[in-house]
Amino acid sequence: MISIGVDIEDISRFLSKTLENDSKFLYRIFTQNEIDYCFQAKNPAPRLTARYCAKEAVVKAFSNIYNRAIPYSKVEVCKNKNGSVYINFLIEELNKYNVSLSISHEKDKAVAFVVVEC
């Protein structure tokens, strides 16, 4: 069985987010590793938005095959040394699934596409 999920968001949604003013919101969605990576950039909004899209796409893909809600903070977007991205679940039982992820951002939009093989 294969399940897919996709999401697209406006980068403006995260433009004004800062660690100083929005840490509670950010830590509800993102892991420490993701926050560290995103805020290394001069403008973290595209990276934050792309990772948010990935989490939303994962939740959509799993909606047909997993009977519980998956908190965004338990879905971590990681990068390989070659620059490709992958999902690390902080819910161990979800790591048994083969998940393929593609994310991208350009100007004012970010998008993510997820394929889950069961």
N, C-alpha and C positions, 0 to 999 in steps of 0.2 A: 504494500500500500504506500502511496505517495500523497503527501499533503503539502500545500503551498500557502504562503502568506506574502503579502506585499504591503508597503506603506510609503506614502509620500507626504512630506511636511514642508511648510515654509520655514526657512532658516530664521526669519524674523521672530519666530516664537521663542528662540533662545538668545537673541541678540543682547538683551539687557540683563541676562543672568550673570551674577557674580558670586564668588564663594563667600564674600563678606555679607551680602544681603540675602542670598538665596540658598544657603547651605542645607537647610532642612529639606527644601524641595528637591535639590540636586541629589542628596543622599537617599532620598526615597526612591529615586529612579536609577541612579548610577552607582557602580561600585567605586571603591577608592582608586583602583587601577585605571578605570575609565576617566574619572575626574582628573587624576594626575596627567594622563595622556592628553586629554582635551585642553586643559589649562596650560599646557606647555606652549600652545600656539598663541600667537599674538591675538587672534580672533578665535576663541573656542567655539563659537556658535555653530559653524558648519559641522564640526566633529561631534558636538553634543547632539545636534539634530539628526545626523546620520545614525548615531548609536540609538537614539530614541526610536527612529524608524525601524531599525533592526529588531529591537525589543518588541515593538508593536507587530511586526511581521511574524516573529516567532510565536507570539501569543495567538495570532490568527491561525497560523499553521497548526498549532497544537490544539486548537479549539475542537477539532473533530476526533482527536485521538487521545486526549488526556482529560480526565474527568474533574480536574481541580484547577483553580486559578493559579497562574504562574506570576508571582510578583516580578515587576521589572528589575528590581534590585537583585534577583536571583538568576538573571540572564546577563552574562558578561560578554561583551564584544572584545575580542583579543586580536592582536596582529602577529602574524608569522614574520620571521626575519626577511622574507621576500616581499613583504607588504600586503599579502593577502590576509583577509579577515576570517575569523571563525568564532563560533559560539562556545563558551564554556559555561555550563550550567552549575549553579551553586546548590542545586537540588540533585543529589547523586543519581537518583533513578532515571533522570532525564538524559544523562550522559550515555545511555545505552543506544540512543537514537542517532542515526547518521544525519547530520544537519549541514546543508550547504548554504552559504550566505554570500550575497553580493550587496555592497553598499556604494553609493556615490553621492556627491554633492556638486552643485554648480550654481554660481551666482546666488539665487534666492530660494532654491529648492534642494532637498535631500530625499533620497529614495533608498529603500532596501527591499531585497527579494530573498525569500527563504524557501528551501525545499527540504522536507523531512521525509526520510525513508524509514518505514516501520518494518 
